[in-house]
Each structure stands twice: as structure tokens, then as C-alpha cells.
Amino acid sequence: MQMSPTAETLPAREHLPVGAAGRPVLDVVIPVFNEEKDLEPCVLRLHEHLSRTFPYDFRVTVADNASTDSTPDVARALAARLSGVRSVRLEQKGRGRALRTVWSASEAPVLAYMDVDLSTDLNALLPLVAPLISGHSDLAIGSRLARSSRVVRGPKREFISRAYNLILRGSLAARFSDAQCGFKAIRREVAERLLPMVEDTGWFFDTEMLVLAERAGLRIHEVPVDWVDDPDSTVHIVRTATDDLRGVWRVGRALATGSLPLDRLARPFGDDPRDRDLSGVPGGLARQLVGFCVVGALSTLLYVALYSLFRLGVGPQLANAGALLVSAVANTAANRRLTFGVRGRERAARHQAQGLVVFGIGLALTSGSLAALGAATGDPAHSTELAVLIVANLAATVVRFLLFRLWVFPERATVTRTSR
């Protein structure tokens, strides 16, 4: 039996039922600003496509954010003319603000959006939302950079798009391929938790939403799309790029400091078939061992470098204690986040205090080794000191992992499950 989710976690994904007639399963939002020319053909084409191909009830929402031309009149006329179409008026600009407002108020279990220029071929719409309806994924995005995508656009936009995604991969460790394609969908229960964490109200809204979702461990489905550039696009490339870079810096800083409560987006253990109970294998042990070994290797390198540096000015015992203290704090912080998946500031001080106790055990092992070496050889060579300390640290590492798993982070080490 799967673990019952708590109030602090997302429920397990399930296939969405068809539901009662008249209640939309999909709400497609079209954010617009001064689009009096393109709005009507866009809505007519989208409405016809959904009526012909989509097997569930749907709704198309035109989100007009502060247009100053006749766009609001066109939107209201379309809503009066077509069933399943509505218009929403916002008095402030910003694509992110429009999406947040409409998605937050929608009762549809699947929420999507697309740009008014319909650059993305609509045949990708059903593949986009199908994984969300089936319960397979939490978010879905169209990708113009997938191998099987077919894209027609100028070299300038191609370069900017690929450069931006390289920046995301290098700075925020993003693994999704296309952050800014205006063709995305999200399950409503995910949006309810995720959207309050997204600060941006403009073009960076998409990127921030995806980065936070990915860091929280949510499943993002990518759909290759056919995409034709709109030569009349009103997007200001330089200003948008500048705002995006500012957003990258802000989100990166928030992730580095652990100020975002990403644990609220966690799915319960057992949501994935691979998480089912396996006889004799504690939950998450293999992954934790890999993470702990990686963090341990990096910590050892840091320790050796610090010891060699401190040894230039002080004796071996002081150099060992100083190097161990600094590397222990870094090791605890890294294992807390990367190995045992604890994010945010809650109990961070307690975890560091417990980590210092573990550090004390490591200090006793390594200091004892140094004392024994000094008693045996009198004045050992620097290389001999390092060799003994590395062996002692390896022994301390085993003890450290067991203490971290069973004492410091027990809530992340294992997950209580009830057998079927």
C-alpha cells in the first residue's frame, strides 16, 4: 500500500477521470497584450482543433493583461460567440502575472498555455497534456531543441535560445532543454504549491517555474514540437534577456541559501513503481551511498588542501583540527541537501550541531592516528602524515555515514511503508 501523503507533500499522481459533462479537464490560457490582429484567428483555430481532436471537455481562456487597443473587445466577442471560451482582463502587464492569475483561479485539473502567434504546431497539444492526464508527469513543456523537433527561425533567435539554455545548464544545473517555448502545461495540484514560490511576473516566469519544479524532484515531460518563428513578434529581445539573467541570479542565490521550501513539492514515497518495497533493500540506500561517496571524495580533497595550507604555519594537530572543522561544516551542509534531500533552513542549526559531534568522532580517530604515528617515528615526513590521515579519514567516513543516516537525518534515510 502506498504511503498516505501528509499535508506537507503532494498527493500521488493518478489518472484523471473524465468527470461530469461541462467541467473542463483542460484550461488553455492565451496571454495577450495588444493582439487585436492575431487574437481572433488564434482562438478560432485552437477552438476548432480542440473540438475535433481533444477527448475531454476543455476551456480556452484569453488573459488580456493591460492591452490598450481593441484586444479586450475582441476577447469578449469571442467569449460570447464560442462555447468553452472566456476572457479575463488584468490591469497590469506581464505574461507570468496573467498565467498565475488565471491558473490560480481555474478549477480544471490540467492547466496549459500557448502564445497567441501559434508558432507551435497544435498537433503537439494532446501529447503535451496526455502525460499529465494519465498521472505520469507533473509538468510538460514543448521543446524546440529536441532532436526530432522541426524549427524554422532566424540565426539570431536560434543563437539566443541555445545560449540561454546553456546558461541555465551551467548556472542552475537545469536539465530541461527549452525553457522559453511558449507551450507548457501543469497539473493543478502542482500549480497550487508551485506558483506561490515563483516571484517573476514576466518572461522569466517559465524558467523559474521549471527550475524550482526540477529541483524539487517533480517529473517534467518534454514534447518535440514543430515551430515556425513569428517575424512580427513584439518581444523585446535585449530587455527580455537582461531580465532573464537577473532572474537566473536571483533564483540561483535562493537555491544556494536554501530559502525555498521545495519539500512542499515532494511526491510521497511509492508514487513511482521503482519505489515499491524490495526485500532486504532499505529505501534509498543505494542513492544515498552514491551521494555520500561523491560528497566524501570532494570533502577529502578540501580537507587535504586545507591541511597542507594550515600546516605551513602551525603544527600537525592544529592543522588537522582546523582542516577537519571547515571540511566537516561543508560536508554536513552538502550531505544534508544532496545525499539526504533536506532543503530549507528548518533544523539546519541542529543538523550542523549533530554534524559537529560526528566531526568530533572523526577528530578523535585522526588525532589518535597522528599521535600514534608521532610516538612510533618521532618526526614523520609530511607525505607519511597525509597517508595516515587519509586512511583514518576513510575509517571515519564509514562511521560518519551510519551516524548521518541513523541519527542526523533519520527522517530522510528511510521511509515507513506498509506492506500490501
N, C-alpha and C positions, 0 to 999 in steps of 0.2 A: 504494500500500500504506500502511496506517495505521502511524503511529509506534508502536513497541513501548513499552509503559509501563515505567517504571523502578520500583524497589522503593518509591520515594517518592511515586508517583502512583497513583490508582485506575485499574483496567483500563477499557477501553472498554466501554460498556454493550452487552449482547447480549440477544436474545430468550431467555428461559429455556426449556429443553426440558422436556417432560412428565416425564421421569425414570422411574425404576423405581417399580413399584407399592409402596405402603406408605410411601414417603418423601414427607413433606408439602412442597408448594411454598409454602403459606401457613400461617403460625402466627399466630393471632389471640389476643392476650393480653387478659384481662379483669382489671384490677387491682381488688381489693376490700378493704374494711375494714368489718367488722361489717355484712355484707349478707346475713344469713341469710334474710331475707324475699324479696329480689329475685333472688338468685343462681340458683336453680333455674329459674324461668320464663325468665330471660335466656338461660341456656345451652341450654335445650331449644329455644327459638325460634331462636337463632343456629345451632345444630347442624342443625336441620331445614332452615333456609334454605340453608345451605352444601351440604348433601346434595342438595338439589333443584336448585340453580342454579349451583354452582361446578364448572367442568370439570376442575379439578386436585385432587389429594389435599390435604387440609387437616388442621390440628390446632387445637383450642381449648384454651388454657392459662389456668386460673384461678390468678392470682397473689394469694394471700392474704397481705397484709402486716400481721401482728401483730393479727389480729382477736381479740376477747375473748369473742365469742358463739359460736354453733354454726356459723359460716361454714365453718371447716375441715372439720367433719364433712359438711356439705352438699357441699363441693367434692370430698371423697374419694368420697362416694357417687355423684356424677355421673361421676367418672372411672372407677369400677368398672362403672357401668351403660352408658355410651355409648362406642363405639369412636371414637378420634380426640379424646378429651377427657382431659386430665391436670390435676393440681393441684400447685401449688408453694407451699410455706409459707416466708415470711420472718418473722423475729422483730423487724423494725423497720418502722415506718410510713414512708410516702412513696410516692406514685404513681411518681415518677421512679425511685426506687430499685427498685421492683418491675419496671418496664419494662426498666431497664438490666440487671438480673439475668437475667431470662428471655430477653431478646433476645440478650444476650452468649453464652448457652449454647445457643441454638437453632441447628439445622442447616438450617432452612428458608431458601430464598433470598429470600423476601419476608416481612417481619415487620410486623404491624399491631397496633392496639389499639383498643378501644372501651370506653366507660363502661358499667357494669352496668345502668344505667337504660334503655339502648337508646333514648335520646331521638332518636337519628338513625335515619331510616328505612333498613332493611337493603338496600333496592334500590340504594343508593349504594355498597355494598361492592365489587361487581365493577368498576364504573367507577373506584373508588378504586385498586384494585391492578392493573388491566389495564395502565396505562402503565408500571408497574414490571416486570411480567412481560414486556412487549414490548420493554423496553430503552429506552423513550422518556424516562423520568424517573428521578430518584434518590429522591425523596420524594413523597408525596401526602398532601393534607390535605382534610378536609371543611370547607366554608365556609358558615356561616350568614348571611354578609353579602354573598354574591354576589347579583346582581340577580334571578336565577331561583330563588333559594332560597325556600322557604316555611317560615316560622318562627312558632311560637306560644309567646310568653313575655311575662312582665310587663314594664312600662315600666322598673322598677328594673334588672333584669338587662340589658335592651336598652341602657340608658344606660351601664352599667358596661362592657359588652362593647365598645361603639363608642368610648367614651372611652379604654379601654385600648389599642385598636388605633391610635387617633390618637396616643397617647403613643409607641407603638412606631415609628410612621412619623416622628414629629417628632424623637425622640431617637436611634433606632438606624437610621433610614432604611429600615425594613422595608417591603417591597413586597407581601408576602402579606397577605391580607385578614382572616384569622381565626386567631389564634394558639392559642386555648384550646378550640376544638371538640374534644371527646373522640372523634376519629375520624381516625386517621392511619396511614400505612404508610411503610416504608422498605426499600430493598434491603439485604441482609445485608452485602455488602462495604462499603457506605457506613457502616452502623452500626458495623462493626468499627473504622473510622477515626474516626468522628464521636463516638461515645459517650464515649470516654476524655477528650474535651475538654469535655464537659458536666459542670459541677460540681453543679448543683442536683439534689436528690433528691425534691423535692415537686412543687407545681403549676407552677412556673416551668420545669420540665424541658422541656416542649414548646416554649415560646418560645425558650429558649436554644438548643435543637437547631436550630430553624428559622432563627434569626438567623445562627448560625455556618454553616449549610449555604448560606444565601443569599449571605453574604459570600464564601464560598469558590467561588461560581460554580456550585453544583450546581443542577439543574433541579427545581423544586418544582411539582407539578401540583395544581391546585385543582378540587375537585368540588363543585358546588352541592348542598346537601342539604335535605331536609325534616326539620324538627327541632321537637319538642314539649318544652317545659320540664317538668322533673320537679318538682312542687311540694314533694315530700318530700326534696329533695336535702339532704345533710348538709354540704355545702361551707360553710365559714365565710367569708363574702364579705369582711369587713373585714380579717381576718388574711391571707387569700389575696392581697388587693390590696396590702397592705403588703409581704408577702414578694416579690410580683412587682416592685414598684417598687425594692426593694433589688437584685433580680436585674438589672433594667434598668441600674441604676447600675454594678453590678459588671461586666456584660458590656460596657457602653459604655466603661468605663475600660480593660478588657483590649484591646478593639479599637483604642482610641486609642493605646495604648502599643505595639501590635504584638506582644503577648506570646503570641498564639495561633498555633501552626504550621498555619495554614489551607492552606498549599501542599500538605500531605499529602493534601488532599481534591481536588486538581486532577484533572480528566479529561485524558487525552492529547489532543494536537492531532490533528484528523482524526476525533474522535468525532462531530462534527456535520457533515452534508453540506455546510454552508456553509463549512467549513474546508478543502474539497478544493483541490488545487493550481490556481491561476489563473495563466495565462501573464502574466508581466510585473508581477504584483502581489505584492510581498513580504508575507508573512503578518503580519497585524495592523497594517499601516502606517496604514490609514485611521483605525482606532480610536485608535491612539497619537497621531496628529496632532490628532484632536479633543480628546483628553485633555490633550495638551501645550498646545494653544491656550487651553483653559479655565484650566489652572493658570498659564500665562503671563500671561493677562489679569489674573487675581487677584493674581499676584506683582507685576505692573506697578503696579497700584493701591496695593499695600502699599509698593512702592518710592517712588512719588511722595509718598505720605503721610509716610513716614519722612524722605525728603529735605527736604520742606518743614518738618518738625519740627526736624530737626537743623540746618537752615540758619539757624534763629533764633539759634543760639549759636556756630556755627563757620563756617569758610569753605566754599566750594563743593566743594573737593577732599575735605576730611574728611567733609562731609555726604554726598557721593556714595559714598565708600568705606564709611561706616557703614551707609547705607541698602542698598547692594548686598550687604554681608556678611549682614545679617539676612535680607533677602529671598531671598538665594541659599540659605541653610540651609533656609528654609521651602520654597523651590521644589524643592530636591533631595528633601526628605522627601515632598512631595506627589507629585512625578513618580514617585518610587520606588514608591509604593503605588498611586496612581490610574492613572498612564499605563502603567507597565511591569509592574504586578501583582506587585511584590515585597513579601512580607509577612514579619513576624517580625524578629528582631534580628540574624540571621546576616548578616555582611558589611555591616551598617549603617554602621559607622565607616569602612570602606573606601569605601563609596559616597559618604559625606559628604566624605571627603578628596578623592576624584576630583571631586566637585561643586565643591569649593573651587578646584581647578585650572581648572575651567570658569569659575568666578567670576572668577579672575584674568584670564582672557581677556576677559570682559565688562568688568572694571575697566579693562583697558588700552584697550579701544575707547571706553568712555565718558569716561575721564580724558583720553585723547588728544583727544576731541571738545571737552571743556571747555577744554583748553589751547589748541587751535586757535581756539576762539571768543574766548578772552581775548586772544590775540595779535592777532586781527582787529579787535575792537571796544573793547578796553581795559576797560570796565566795563559788561557786558551786563545787560539787565533780567532780573529773575527769570523772567518768562514766556519770554524767549528761551532762557535756560538750560534750562528744563524742556523746551521744544520740541526743542532739540538732543539732550538726553539721551534723550528718548523715541525719536527716530529712531535714535540709536546703540544703544539697547536692542533695537529691532526687528532691527537687523542682527546683534546679539549673540545674539538668540533663535534665528535660523536655525543659527548655529554651535553653540549650546547643544544644540539638538535632535539634530543629527547626532552630536555627541560623546556625548550620553546614549545614543542608540540603538546606536552602533557601538563605544563604549568603556566607558561606565559600566555599562550594563545590557544587554550583548550577548546574554546567555542568555535575556532576555525579549523582545528585539527581533524575533528570527526563530526559527523552529522548523525544524530539519532534517527534511526529509521525503524519502522515496524514491519516485520516480515509479512508476506502475503499469507 
